């Protein structure tokens, strides 16, 4: 199965790629640091998706630094919202079957240690 990982050079991306390869996936990674397209460049993402033709997409790319998001909320919004829309659009045009996206634990707010682990039902 072909998998595309956006944000492949990040902490989660590096570990995910290893896991996918260990489980027989044909993995392609993209990240700005390795010369991949910017999330805001829809045309480049559509070309990338059509060239790779992934069956599953793991969308990990975006601005994840909470402090930076407070410094420049507009840039964070563009990267995380418009960038995700671009990935979803490119995935749709390439007929990707599954799209998995991640977020930050910060979306749940502070969680007391006695309440861990949290689930979608307890959050």
SVG drawing of the C-alpha trace seen along z (x, -y; Angstrom):
<svg xmlns="http://www.w3.org/2000/svg" viewBox="-18 -38 34 44">
<polyline fill="none" stroke="black" stroke-width="0.4" points="0.0,0.0 1.3,-3.5 1.4,-6.0 2.2,-9.7 3.3,-11.4 3.3,-15.2 5.5,-16.7 7.8,-13.6 10.8,-15.2 9.0,-16.1 9.2,-14.0 6.0,-12.0 6.7,-11.8 10.1,-10.2 8.7,-7.5 5.6,-7.0 7.6,-6.4 9.7,-3.7 6.5,-2.0 4.9,-2.1 8.0,-0.7 8.3,2.1 4.7,3.0 5.1,3.2 4.0,-0.2 5.6,-1.9 6.2,-5.3 6.7,-8.7 7.5,-11.6 7.3,-15.3 8.5,-18.2 9.7,-21.7 13.1,-20.9 13.6,-18.3 12.5,-20.5 8.8,-19.4 6.0,-21.7 4.6,-24.4 1.2,-23.5 -0.2,-26.7 0.9,-25.7 -2.2,-23.7 -0.9,-23.2 2.3,-21.6 0.5,-19.3 -1.9,-18.2 1.1,-17.4 2.8,-15.5 -0.3,-13.5 -0.9,-12.6 2.7,-11.5 2.7,-9.3 -0.9,-8.3 -1.1,-7.4 -3.8,-5.1 -3.5,-6.5 -2.3,-10.0 -1.0,-10.8 -1.2,-14.6 1.2,-15.7 2.5,-19.0 1.6,-22.4 2.6,-24.9 2.6,-23.1 4.4,-25.6 1.8,-27.0 4.0,-30.1 4.4,-30.8 0.7,-30.5 0.1,-33.3 2.8,-35.4 1.4,-35.1 -2.1,-33.6 -2.8,-34.5 0.2,-32.6 -0.8,-29.6 -4.4,-29.7 -3.2,-29.8 -0.7,-27.0 -3.0,-24.7 -6.4,-25.4 -5.7,-26.4 -2.8,-23.9 -5.1,-21.1 -7.7,-22.1 -5.1,-21.9 -4.0,-18.4 -7.6,-17.2 -8.2,-18.7 -5.1,-17.1 -6.1,-13.8 -9.5,-14.0 -8.2,-14.7 -5.8,-11.7 -8.4,-9.3 -6.6,-8.6 -8.8,-6.2 -7.9,-7.2 -6.7,-10.5 -5.4,-10.6 -4.6,-13.9 -3.2,-14.7 -3.4,-17.6 -1.8,-18.7 -2.7,-17.5 -3.1,-21.2 -6.5,-21.1 -7.8,-19.3 -6.4,-21.8 -4.9,-21.0 -5.5,-17.4 -4.8,-16.2 -2.5,-13.2 -5.1,-11.1 -7.4,-11.7 -4.8,-10.2 -5.1,-8.6 -7.9,-10.6 -10.1,-9.4 -12.5,-11.1 -15.3,-10.2 -13.5,-11.6 -12.0,-14.7"/>
</svg>
